[in-house]
Amino acid sequence: MLRFLGVDVVRGDVPIVSQVSWDVAEGERWVVLGPNGAGKTTILALAATLIHPTRGSVEVLDQVLGRTDVFELRPRIGLASSALAGRIPPAERVSDVVVTAAYAVTGRWREGYERGDHGRAAALLEQLGVGTLADRTFGTLSEGERKRVQVARALMTDPELLLLDEPAAGLDLGGREDLVRRLGEIAGDEEAPTTVLVTHHVEEIPPGFTHALLLRQGAVVAQGPIADVLTADHLGATFGLALEVERRGDRWAARAL
């Protein structure tokens, strides 16, 4: 689903990502963790085909970036990010925010949709717990409601690859826990797409996630099965402080010693 081989991303003379090699197989659920400036969002932008590497090779859904038409590839990828949310018109109806993903546009214009498109959008909004908001405008929603609408939009095209950039950022405790639970339900569905979720906090990792990639200053600290990677040593090296890491069931917590 994803393959990075010796990937560098350089902006000016500043290395953003350095020598990242990473494989994501079909059906896996990955969390990408690291402090601010670690390169997490850049990694996701590469996976979403929004940017190309400076050096190295990136394969997305068996297509090599630089040798394929990314506009044909992008409909196969579901993306939820703050950058995308910023392009959604505040006056757009919530139901249209979701359904317009079928045409990969933000802001409904003159394109037409079938009854099945509207039915799928309504079902996804219900699944994410915001079905009653379908007729509201996006600009009137709380941050938590917007996050859930974005995830529904990302799932609209039944993507093969789902990319979530800090979906729980800015949420209060109740909003975070509700979203994490719903994302865990999606992760537990065998028919759900292969998923990559970026976050700063282990507490935001939904149940059902199988693998973790840890980044610091653009380089890989550790990667692999989540139980092997989310250790006090690995997370301490990633965030630059001594940590105590605890796992209870399918949820994680970390605190400084």
Secondary structure as GFF3:
##gff-version 3
##sequence-region A 1 257
A	DSSP	beta_strand	2	11	.	.	.	ID=ss1
A	DSSP	beta_strand	14	24	.	.	.	ID=ss2
A	DSSP	beta_strand	29	33	.	.	.	ID=ss3
A	DSSP	alpha_helix	40	47	.	.	.	ID=ss4
A	DSSP	beta_strand	55	60	.	.	.	ID=ss5
A	DSSP	beta_strand	63	64	.	.	.	ID=ss6
A	DSSP	alpha_helix	70	73	.	.	.	ID=ss7
A	DSSP	three_ten_helix	74	76	.	.	.	ID=ss8
A	DSSP	beta_strand	77	80	.	.	.	ID=ss9
A	DSSP	alpha_helix	82	85	.	.	.	ID=ss10
A	DSSP	alpha_helix	94	99	.	.	.	ID=ss11
A	DSSP	three_ten_helix	100	103	.	.	.	ID=ss12
A	DSSP	alpha_helix	115	127	.	.	.	ID=ss13
A	DSSP	three_ten_helix	131	133	.	.	.	ID=ss14
A	DSSP	three_ten_helix	138	140	.	.	.	ID=ss15
A	DSSP	alpha_helix	143	155	.	.	.	ID=ss16
A	DSSP	beta_strand	161	165	.	.	.	ID=ss17
A	DSSP	alpha_helix	173	187	.	.	.	ID=ss18
A	DSSP	beta_strand	194	199	.	.	.	ID=ss19
A	DSSP	three_ten_helix	202	204	.	.	.	ID=ss20
A	DSSP	beta_strand	211	216	.	.	.	ID=ss21
A	DSSP	beta_strand	219	225	.	.	.	ID=ss22
A	DSSP	alpha_helix	226	229	.	.	.	ID=ss23
A	DSSP	alpha_helix	232	239	.	.	.	ID=ss24
A	DSSP	beta_strand	243	248	.	.	.	ID=ss25
A	DSSP	beta_strand	251	256	.	.	.	ID=ss26
###
